[in-house]
Amino acid sequence: MVVLKTTKELQLMSEACKLSAQALKIGGAAVEPGITTREIDHIIKKFITSQGATPSFLNYGGFPASACISINDVVIHGIPSARKIVEGDIVSIDVGAYYNGYHGDNAATFAAGKVSAEAEKLMEATENSLYLAIKAAQPGARIGDIGNTVQTYIESMGFAVVRKFVGHGVGAKLHEDPEVPNYGTAGHGIRLLPGMTIAIEPMVNISGEDVKVLGDGWTTVTKSGSLAAHFEHTIAITENGPVIMTKA
């Protein structure tokens, strides 16, 4: 069931989203050669808890950390570890905070030092697709308009949209209806209504849409071995258009 939030509920949720955005910004600033992904996770958790909030991902479905930190060919759900980041890595951080009874959820991919031109192009295209999708999320539009916007743009750039995993509604629960695919047909799917809050999150591979989940049950990698990028914002659909809630 799609949940429509009242103005008061959106105000409460905005605080969780702001904390999520700040946590992502702090985590991204820590990305540099030599640091471990576990250390970045520690930094993120310390910030979220210092604000009186709870990391949304910690123990969610058994996930063992406060943030998903995914490097290079890891698309999503990378488990923080002793793995040190090296020059040229691209590092996707996905993080949420639970506060005031609501969740915020956001992600971005960061460069560790100088990265390849192809990696830069991938990151730029994925981020651009997110903002194009947000622009398409107008009241009265349909879910398919969001997915079609991402798919059309990404494929025009020569990259592939991941289809196995999708965006989602977000609010009192971390994952609510509706699902928000990054592919689809314009004019199809449920209608976007004021009061809906959704997480739009393009996941893009350089080569091939197929992914596989490793033996830990979480880490999801590209089947092609190519690089992947991931960007996400929580937005609210309002009568005046989409509003990005996860702004630092």
Helices and strands as residue ranges (DSSP letters): H 7-29, H 37-50, E 54-55, G 60-62, E 67-71, E 74-76, E 90-99, E 102-111, H 117-136, H 143-156, E 160-161, E 167-169, E 176-180, E 197-200, E 203-205, E 211-213, E 220-222, E 228-230, E 233-238, E 241-244
